[in-house]
Amino acid sequence: MRKHLAALGVSALAISTLAVTGAVSGVGPASASTGSTSQGVSATTIRVGIPYVDLSAVRKFGITLDHGNYPDAYGALIADLNARGGIDGRKLVPYLVAVNPVGTAPSATACTELAQDDKVFVVLAPQQPDCYLTQYGVPTINGISRESTTTGGTPNFTMLTRRWRSIPS
């Protein structure tokens, strides 16, 4: 859970960087398949997708991990960030989805829900970032993937040698 919460804390920096470079305001290049990079951004809000591991799904296998309550933890961090003015004057609106870690279908379903149905601007720490990056052109933060680049140029902000950086295509 610490890894995911650290990603949220640093995400403010990454989203601010996107705002400064023009991606949030829609000035930057269009994203890969479904639209412009201003998806999920209004004058007052930024939609943030947060798929988190549903540990209740693995308890039936005798695994008793307990990371605490992800929605409460993310909610507290986002409430604090919003109380401090949000990002570039915009409030973060979280879209949380519990994802069963067994198999790949739950992650794909979460990807479609967050990117297509909820139309989020960015996704934090998805288990399978390639779906967001290549199918929907939605940037990810700390998405761990074998494919670190995309053909559409959608940024996957990740930790490399202890620095945040966008991996160009």
MDAnalysis code that builds the backbone (N, CA, C; Angstrom):
import MDAnalysis as mda
import numpy as np

u = mda.Universe.empty(507, n_residues=169, atom_resindex=np.repeat(np.arange(169), 3), trajectory=True)
u.add_TopologyAttr("name", ["N", "CA", "C"] * 169)
u.add_TopologyAttr("resid", np.arange(1, 170))
u.add_TopologyAttr("resname", ["MET", "ARG", "LYS", "HIS", "LEU", "ALA", "ALA", "LEU", "GLY", "VAL", "SER", "ALA", "LEU", "ALA", "ILE", "SER", "THR", "LEU", "ALA", "VAL", "THR", "GLY", "ALA", "VAL", "SER", "GLY", "VAL", "GLY", "PRO", "ALA", "SER", "ALA", "SER", "THR", "GLY", "SER", "THR", "SER", "GLN", "GLY", "VAL", "SER", "ALA", "THR", "THR", "ILE", "ARG", "VAL", "GLY", "ILE", "PRO", "TYR", "VAL", "ASP", "LEU", "SER", "ALA", "VAL", "ARG", "LYS", "PHE", "GLY", "ILE", "THR", "LEU", "ASP", "HIS", "GLY", "ASN", "TYR", "PRO", "ASP", "ALA", "TYR", "GLY", "ALA", "LEU", "ILE", "ALA", "ASP", "LEU", "ASN", "ALA", "ARG", "GLY", "GLY", "ILE", "ASP", "GLY", "ARG", "LYS", "LEU", "VAL", "PRO", "TYR", "LEU", "VAL", "ALA", "VAL", "ASN", "PRO", "VAL", "GLY", "THR", "ALA", "PRO", "SER", "ALA", "THR", "ALA", "CYS", "THR", "GLU", "LEU", "ALA", "GLN", "ASP", "ASP", "LYS", "VAL", "PHE", "VAL", "VAL", "LEU", "ALA", "PRO", "GLN", "GLN", "PRO", "ASP", "CYS", "TYR", "LEU", "THR", "GLN", "TYR", "GLY", "VAL", "PRO", "THR", "ILE", "ASN", "GLY", "ILE", "SER", "ARG", "GLU", "SER", "THR", "THR", "THR", "GLY", "GLY", "THR", "PRO", "ASN", "PHE", "THR", "MET", "LEU", "THR", "ARG", "ARG", "TRP", "ARG", "SER", "ILE", "PRO", "SER"])
u.atoms.positions = np.array([
    [0.826, -1.183, 0.000],
    [0.000, 0.000, 0.000],
    [0.870, 1.245, 0.000],
    [2.018, 1.170, 0.669],
    [2.920, 2.315, 0.693],
    [3.321, 2.738, -0.714],
    [3.600, 1.742, -1.575],
    [3.994, 2.029, -2.950],
    [2.895, 2.801, -3.672],
    [1.653, 2.363, -3.482],
    [0.532, 3.029, -4.140],
    [0.319, 4.433, -3.589],
    [0.451, 4.603, -2.283],
    [0.264, 5.918, -1.692],
    [1.394, 6.868, -2.084],
    [2.608, 6.339, -2.198],
    [3.724, 7.158, -2.670],
    [3.467, 7.609, -4.098],
    [2.896, 6.733, -4.908],
    [2.562, 7.096, -6.286],
    [1.571, 8.248, -6.313],
    [0.594, 8.237, -5.406],
    [-0.379, 9.322, -5.356],
    [0.290, 10.625, -4.973],
    [1.179, 10.569, -3.975],
    [1.860, 11.782, -3.549],
    [2.685, 12.391, -4.663],
    [3.392, 11.568, -5.377],
    [4.238, 12.063, -6.462],
    [3.391, 12.390, -7.696],
    [2.201, 11.817, -7.773],
    [1.343, 12.087, -8.930],
    [0.995, 13.561, -9.045],
    [0.898, 14.225, -7.917],
    [0.622, 15.657, -7.960],
    [1.713, 16.379, -8.749],
    [2.958, 15.984, -8.533],
    [4.065, 16.563, -9.284],
    [3.942, 16.254, -10.763],
    [3.637, 15.003, -11.089],
    [3.526, 14.612, -12.491],
    [2.359, 15.309, -13.177],
    [1.210, 15.384, -12.518],
    [0.053, 16.050, -13.113],
    [0.331, 17.539, -13.255],
    [1.010, 18.122, -12.269],
    [1.387, 19.531, -12.391],
    [2.298, 19.740, -13.596],
    [3.223, 18.806, -13.804],
    [4.104, 18.888, -14.962],
    [3.295, 18.831, -16.252],
    [2.321, 17.932, -16.293],
    [1.455, 17.855, -17.469],
    [0.703, 19.161, -17.673],
    [0.253, 19.766, -16.584],
    [-0.487, 21.026, -16.690],
    [0.406, 22.133, -17.254],
    [1.641, 22.204, -16.741],
    [2.559, 23.232, -17.207],
    [2.928, 23.037, -18.670],
    [3.081, 21.784, -19.092],
    [3.478, 21.533, -20.472],
    [2.322, 21.642, -21.452],
    [1.117, 21.842, -20.948],
    [-0.008, 22.057, -21.845],
    [-0.907, 20.867, -22.041],
    [-0.554, 19.713, -21.499],
    [-1.379, 18.529, -21.734],
    [-2.741, 18.645, -21.076],
    [-2.805, 19.188, -19.860],
    [-4.085, 19.300, -19.175],
    [-4.988, 20.307, -19.867],
    [-4.422, 21.387, -20.351],
    [-5.260, 22.401, -20.980],
    [-5.638, 22.044, -22.409],
    [-5.110, 20.936, -22.908],
    [-5.459, 20.514, -24.256],
    [-4.572, 21.130, -25.325],
    [-3.524, 21.850, -24.917],
    [-2.634, 22.476, -25.876],
    [-1.679, 21.469, -26.503],
    [-1.366, 20.409, -25.762],
    [-0.410, 19.413, -26.223],
    [-0.967, 18.568, -27.350],
    [-0.202, 17.600, -27.829],
    [-0.641, 16.762, -28.935],
    [-1.806, 15.873, -28.548],
    [-2.584, 15.476, -29.528],
    [-3.708, 14.572, -29.277],
    [-3.176, 13.224, -28.835],
    [-3.949, 12.565, -27.986],
    [-3.521, 11.259, -27.493],
    [-3.871, 10.179, -28.494],
    [-3.485, 8.958, -28.185],
    [-3.660, 7.821, -29.081],
    [-5.114, 7.530, -29.315],
    [-5.762, 6.749, -29.488],
    [-7.007, 6.358, -30.107],
    [-8.269, 7.156, -29.837],
    [-8.574, 7.621, -28.652],
    [-9.934, 8.075, -28.408],
    [-10.146, 9.566, -28.306],
    [-9.145, 10.382, -28.312],
    [-9.447, 11.798, -28.210],
    [-8.242, 12.596, -27.800],
    [-8.520, 13.802, -27.314],
    [-7.431, 14.691, -26.941],
    [-6.993, 14.423, -25.513],
    [-5.867, 15.014, -25.143],
    [-5.332, 14.807, -23.810],
    [-6.127, 15.559, -22.769],
    [-7.149, 16.298, -23.149],
    [-7.954, 17.003, -22.163],
    [-9.094, 16.139, -21.640],
    [-9.184, 14.869, -22.057],
    [-10.201, 13.970, -21.502],
    [-10.058, 13.950, -19.993],
    [-11.156, 14.071, -19.301],
    [-11.149, 13.986, -17.848],
    [-10.726, 15.252, -17.149],
    [-10.595, 16.357, -17.879],
    [-10.178, 17.619, -17.282],
    [-11.207, 18.690, -17.620],
    [-11.641, 19.392, -16.596],
    [-12.520, 20.542, -16.812],
    [-11.836, 21.764, -16.214],
    [-12.506, 22.874, -16.222],
    [-11.930, 24.091, -15.641],
    [-11.748, 23.952, -14.132],
    [-12.479, 23.017, -13.504],
    [-12.439, 22.905, -12.051],
    [-12.011, 21.544, -11.522],
    [-11.954, 20.512, -12.381],
    [-11.651, 19.167, -11.888],
    [-10.693, 18.398, -12.804],
    [-10.059, 17.393, -12.220],
    [-9.245, 16.426, -12.947],
    [-9.684, 15.047, -12.467],
    [-10.135, 14.200, -13.396],
    [-10.562, 12.841, -13.060],
    [-9.336, 11.935, -12.989],
    [-9.197, 11.225, -11.873],
    [-8.050, 10.357, -11.652],
    [-8.542, 8.937, -11.405],
    [-8.078, 7.993, -12.225],
    [-8.432, 6.590, -12.049],
    [-7.474, 5.906, -11.095],
    [-8.032, 5.139, -10.167],
    [-7.208, 4.454, -9.179],
    [-7.669, 2.996, -9.071],
    [-7.076, 2.114, -9.890],
    [-7.371, 0.697, -9.713],
    [-6.511, 0.162, -8.563],
    [-7.127, -0.519, -7.624],
    [-6.363, -1.039, -6.490],
    [-6.644, -2.535, -6.329],
    [-5.712, -3.232, -5.717],
    [-5.810, -4.677, -5.557],
    [-6.914, -5.019, -4.560],
    [-7.828, -5.871, -4.994],
    [-8.917, -6.355, -4.146],
    [-8.432, -7.606, -3.429],
    [-7.907, -7.432, -2.236],
    [-7.348, -8.570, -1.504],
    [-8.423, -9.529, -1.009],
    [-9.659, -9.074, -0.927],
    [-10.726, -9.992, -0.516],
    [-10.893, -11.110, -1.547],
    [-10.521, -10.844, -2.790],
    [-10.638, -11.849, -3.847],
    [-9.655, -12.998, -3.675],
    [-8.548, -12.783, -2.967],
    [-7.559, -13.853, -2.795],
    [-7.672, -14.544, -1.440],
    [-8.531, -14.053, -0.580],
    [-8.688, -14.678, 0.737],
    [-9.246, -16.093, 0.635],
    [-10.012, -16.373, -0.415],
    [-10.554, -17.725, -0.575],
    [-9.452, -18.754, -0.842],
    [-8.246, -18.286, -1.174],
    [-7.100, -19.168, -1.387],
    [-6.248, -19.293, -0.120],
    [-6.727, -18.722, 0.983],
    [-5.999, -18.795, 2.241],
    [-4.969, -17.701, 2.430],
    [-4.931, -16.733, 1.543],
    [-3.991, -15.614, 1.653],
    [-4.628, -14.562, 2.551],
    [-3.929, -14.177, 3.596],
    [-4.516, -13.286, 4.592],
    [-3.841, -11.917, 4.638],
    [-3.401, -11.417, 3.523],
    [-2.795, -10.087, 3.485],
    [-3.839, -9.030, 3.837],
    [-3.387, -7.989, 4.534],
    [-4.280, -6.880, 4.847],
    [-3.489, -5.589, 4.717],
    [-3.756, -4.850, 3.658],
    [-3.080, -3.568, 3.427],
    [-3.866, -2.396, 3.987],
    [-4.950, -2.665, 4.654],
    [-5.800, -1.590, 5.138],
    [-6.865, -1.267, 4.108],
    [-7.469, -0.123, 4.228],
    [-8.569, 0.274, 3.365],
    [-8.067, 1.237, 2.290],
    [-7.912, 0.750, 1.076],
    [-7.417, 1.588, -0.024],
    [-8.314, 2.807, -0.280],
    [-9.638, 2.638, -0.401],
    [-10.479, 3.817, -0.655],
    [-10.339, 4.893, 0.422],
    [-10.269, 4.495, 1.691],
    [-10.108, 5.477, 2.762],
    [-8.763, 6.185, 2.672],
    [-7.705, 5.420, 2.392],
    [-6.367, 6.012, 2.311],
    [-6.270, 6.999, 1.148],
    [-6.715, 6.567, -0.032],
    [-6.678, 7.472, -1.176],
    [-7.594, 8.664, -0.953],
    [-8.752, 8.418, -0.368],
    [-9.691, 9.502, -0.093],
    [-9.091, 10.567, 0.812],
    [-8.378, 10.141, 1.849],
    [-7.744, 11.085, 2.773],
    [-6.665, 11.903, 2.073],
    [-5.836, 11.247, 1.268],
    [-4.774, 11.969, 0.560],
    [-5.350, 12.964, -0.457],
    [-6.355, 12.535, -1.181],
    [-6.956, 13.416, -2.188],
    [-7.700, 14.565, -1.516],
    [-8.382, 14.298, -0.406],
    [-9.068, 15.368, 0.330],
    [-8.061, 16.411, 0.810],
    [-6.906, 15.954, 1.295],
    [-5.869, 16.879, 1.745],
    [-5.323, 17.703, 0.581],
    [-5.058, 17.044, -0.527],
    [-4.559, 17.747, -1.707],
    [-5.579, 18.781, -2.202],
    [-6.837, 18.383, -2.244],
    [-7.887, 19.313, -2.677],
    [-8.058, 20.473, -1.710],
    [-7.905, 20.216, -0.403],
    [-8.011, 21.284, 0.600],
    [-6.901, 22.318, 0.433],
    [-5.799, 21.894, -0.155],
    [-4.667, 22.801, -0.393],
    [-4.748, 23.472, -1.766],
    [-5.881, 23.357, -2.416],
    [-6.062, 24.044, -3.689],
    [-6.035, 23.132, -4.899],
    [-5.842, 21.832, -4.693],
    [-5.832, 20.901, -5.815],
    [-4.575, 21.043, -6.655],
    [-4.713, 20.808, -7.934],
    [-3.594, 20.910, -8.867],
    [-3.947, 21.957, -9.905],
    [-3.148, 22.996, -9.957],
    [-3.387, 24.092, -10.891],
    [-4.807, 24.641, -10.718],
    [-5.269, 24.678, -9.444],
    [-6.594, 25.198, -9.129],
    [-7.730, 24.217, -9.384],
    [-7.415, 23.029, -9.826],
    [-8.439, 22.013, -10.109],
    [-8.455, 20.966, -8.993],
    [-9.645, 20.525, -8.617],
    [-9.809, 19.485, -7.603],
    [-9.689, 18.117, -8.267],
    [-9.029, 17.182, -7.581],
    [-8.960, 15.819, -8.077],
    [-10.257, 15.104, -7.740],
    [-10.786, 14.382, -8.717],
    [-11.982, 13.563, -8.517],
    [-11.554, 12.114, -8.717],
    [-11.508, 11.332, -7.622],
    [-11.038, 9.952, -7.739],
    [-12.112, 9.003, -8.252],
    [-11.692, 8.075, -9.094],
    [-12.525, 6.975, -9.562],
    [-11.800, 5.701, -9.168],
    [-12.244, 5.088, -8.070],
    [-11.585, 3.901, -7.532],
    [-12.278, 2.638, -8.016],
    [-11.465, 1.653, -8.404],
    [-11.985, 0.372, -8.865],
    [-11.174, -0.738, -8.202],
    [-11.859, -1.633, -7.475],
    [-11.210, -2.796, -6.888],
    [-10.953, -3.818, -7.997],
    [-9.720, -4.320, -8.078],
    [-9.346, -5.248, -9.143],
    [-8.875, -6.573, -8.545],
    [-9.524, -7.638, -8.935],
    [-9.115, -8.979, -8.533],
    [-7.753, -9.250, -9.171],
    [-6.721, -9.589, -8.376],
    [-5.384, -9.792, -8.945],
    [-5.196, -11.136, -9.637],
    [-6.219, -11.985, -9.634],
    [-6.110, -13.302, -10.254],
    [-6.543, -13.203, -11.715],
    [-5.608, -13.446, -12.619],
    [-5.902, -13.389, -14.042],
    [-5.761, -11.973, -14.606],
    [-5.978, -11.848, -15.912],
    [-5.837, -10.549, -16.575],
    [-7.178, -9.887, -16.895],
    [-8.257, -10.658, -16.924],
    [-9.565, -10.102, -17.281],
    [-10.023, -8.985, -16.338],
    [-9.852, -9.099, -15.013],
    [-10.288, -8.011, -14.136],
    [-9.562, -6.691, -14.408],
    [-8.266, -6.761, -14.722],
    [-7.518, -5.538, -15.036],
    [-8.010, -4.916, -16.338],
    [-8.315, -5.760, -17.319],
    [-8.838, -5.254, -18.598],
    [-10.206, -4.604, -18.404],
    [-11.031, -5.195, -17.561],
    [-12.348, -4.628, -17.274],
    [-12.197, -3.276, -16.570],
    [-11.283, -3.198, -15.607],
    [-11.034, -1.937, -14.905],
    [-10.540, -0.870, -15.878],
    [-9.690, -1.270, -16.817],
    [-9.172, -0.342, -17.823],
    [-10.313, 0.260, -18.636],
    [-11.204, -0.582, -19.125],
    [-12.336, -0.100, -19.917],
    [-13.238, 0.800, -19.082],
    [-13.491, 0.390, -17.840],
    [-14.355, 1.194, -16.965],
    [-13.775, 2.583, -16.723],
    [-12.498, 2.639, -16.367],
    [-11.883, 3.928, -16.039],
    [-11.659, 4.798, -17.277],
    [-11.113, 4.207, -18.332],
    [-10.752, 4.997, -19.517],
    [-11.954, 5.346, -20.390],
    [-12.787, 4.385, -20.660],
    [-13.887, 4.605, -21.598],
    [-15.155, 5.097, -20.902],
    [-15.543, 4.444, -19.813],
    [-16.789, 4.808, -19.147],
    [-16.635, 6.065, -18.280],
    [-15.602, 6.087, -17.426],
    [-15.405, 7.220, -16.512],
    [-14.621, 8.363, -17.143],
    [-13.945, 8.097, -18.253],
    [-13.168, 9.101, -18.974],
    [-12.183, 9.860, -18.075],
    [-11.340, 9.079, -17.379],
    [-10.343, 9.687, -16.508],
    [-9.212, 10.300, -17.324],
    [-8.534, 11.255, -16.727],
    [-7.394, 11.902, -17.377],
    [-6.118, 11.079, -17.222],
    [-5.925, 10.491, -16.026],
    [-4.703, 9.751, -15.705],
    [-5.071, 8.595, -14.784],
    [-4.254, 7.529, -14.807],
    [-4.486, 6.375, -13.947],
    [-3.239, 6.147, -13.096],
    [-3.457, 5.918, -11.790],
    [-2.354, 5.694, -10.863],
    [-2.082, 4.208, -10.674],
    [-0.862, 3.806, -10.889],
    [-0.348, 2.469, -10.583],
    [-1.221, 1.317, -11.059],
    [-1.613, 1.300, -12.328],
    [-2.404, 0.152, -12.784],
    [-1.541, -1.101, -12.903],
    [-2.183, -2.272, -12.738],
    [-1.453, -3.535, -12.858],
    [-1.039, -3.785, -14.304],
    [-1.860, -3.374, -15.253],
    [-1.556, -3.564, -16.675],
    [-1.716, -2.225, -17.401],
    [-0.696, -1.377, -17.364],
    [-0.818, -0.041, -17.948],
    [-0.941, -0.023, -19.468],
    [-0.514, -1.086, -20.123],
    [-0.531, -1.074, -21.586],
    [-1.926, -0.834, -22.147],
    [-2.953, -1.352, -21.494],
    [-4.330, -1.134, -21.946],
    [-4.652, 0.358, -21.968],
    [-4.311, 1.062, -20.895],
    [-4.592, 2.498, -20.812],
    [-3.774, 3.263, -21.850],
    [-2.499, 2.905, -21.950],
    [-1.577, 3.636, -22.815],
    [-1.864, 3.424, -24.302],
    [-2.058, 2.184, -24.715],
    [-2.171, 1.913, -26.146],
    [-3.605, 1.915, -26.658],
    [-4.542, 1.375, -25.880],
    [-5.923, 1.321, -26.364],
    [-6.666, 2.632, -26.198],
    [-6.382, 3.373, -25.123],
    [-7.169, 4.558, -24.824],
    [-6.365, 5.854, -24.788],
    [-5.047, 5.771, -24.844],
    [-4.234, 6.980, -24.815],
    [-4.319, 7.720, -23.496],
    [-4.531, 6.992, -22.399],
    [-4.632, 7.596, -21.072],
    [-3.280, 7.435, -20.378],
    [-2.661, 8.543, -19.955],
    [-1.372, 8.447, -19.269],
    [-1.489, 7.666, -17.965],
    [-0.405, 7.021, -17.574],
    [-0.350, 6.315, -16.302],
    [0.789, 6.871, -15.469],
    [0.651, 6.728, -14.169],
    [1.713, 7.109, -13.251],
    [2.100, 5.857, -12.489],
    [3.370, 5.490, -12.583],
    [3.915, 4.314, -11.934],
    [3.276, 3.028, -12.439],
    [2.977, 2.989, -13.726],
    [2.479, 1.765, -14.335],
    [3.655, 0.887, -14.697],
    [3.746, -0.274, -14.089],
    [4.865, -1.181, -14.331],
    [4.521, -2.062, -15.531],
    [5.387, -2.025, -16.543],
    [5.085, -2.732, -17.775],
    [6.366, -3.177, -18.457],
    [6.270, -4.270, -19.188],
    [7.398, -4.679, -20.032],
    [7.524, -3.728, -21.212],
    [6.393, -3.200, -21.652],
    [6.374, -2.224, -22.737],
    [6.420, -0.843, -22.112],
    [7.562, -0.188, -22.146],
    [7.690, 1.106, -21.488],
    [7.380, 2.264, -22.425],
    [7.124, 1.984, -23.671],
    [6.808, 3.040, -24.612],
    [5.533, 2.690, -25.366],
    [4.916, 3.691, -25.938],
    [3.722, 3.463, -26.729],
    [3.904, 4.124, -28.086],
    [3.185, 3.634, -29.063],
    [3.293, 4.211, -30.392],
    [2.599, 5.556, -30.470],
    [1.632, 5.805, -29.607],
    [0.896, 7.073, -29.630],
    [1.566, 8.176, -28.848],
    [2.640, 7.884, -28.128],
    [3.332, 8.899, -27.364],
    [2.683, 9.194, -26.024],
    [1.759, 8.351, -25.560],
    [1.111, 8.571, -24.273],
    [2.124, 8.324, -23.166],
    [2.290, 9.290, -22.234],
    [3.321, 9.134, -21.215],
    [2.971, 8.114, -20.142],
    [3.966, 7.301, -19.792],
    [3.897, 6.398, -18.657],
    [4.946, 6.902, -17.680],
    [4.529, 7.709, -16.715],
    [5.456, 8.255, -15.736],
    [5.779, 7.157, -14.740],
    [7.057, 6.865, -14.575],
    [7.438, 5.761, -13.711],
    [8.760, 6.078, -13.027],
    [9.078, 5.280, -12.023],
    [10.336, 5.459, -11.302],
    [11.439, 4.729, -12.052],
    [12.435, 5.462, -12.491],
    [13.618, 4.876, -13.116],
    [14.830, 5.522, -12.469],
    [15.698, 4.726, -11.948],
    [16.897, 5.190, -11.255],
    [16.584, 6.342, -10.304],
    [15.515, 6.138, -9.525],
    [15.114, 7.072, -8.476],
    [14.722, 8.456, -8.994],
    [14.337, 8.573, -10.248],
    [13.874, 9.848, -10.780],
    [12.549, 9.602, -11.485],
    [11.662, 10.593, -11.435],
    [10.425, 10.521, -12.210],
    [10.745, 11.006, -13.596],
    [10.280, 10.298, -14.586],
    [10.459, 10.768, -15.947],
    [9.409, 10.133, -16.824],
    [9.128, 10.832, -17.883],
    [8.193, 10.297, -18.867],
    [9.019, 9.500, -19.864],
    [8.519, 8.326, -20.222],
    [9.237, 7.504, -21.186],
    [8.713, 7.848, -22.571],
    [9.525, 8.501, -23.416],
    [9.038, 8.880, -24.743],
    [8.890, 7.672, -25.659],
    [8.050, 7.837, -26.665],
    [7.877, 6.728, -27.604],
    [8.931, 6.747, -28.669],
])
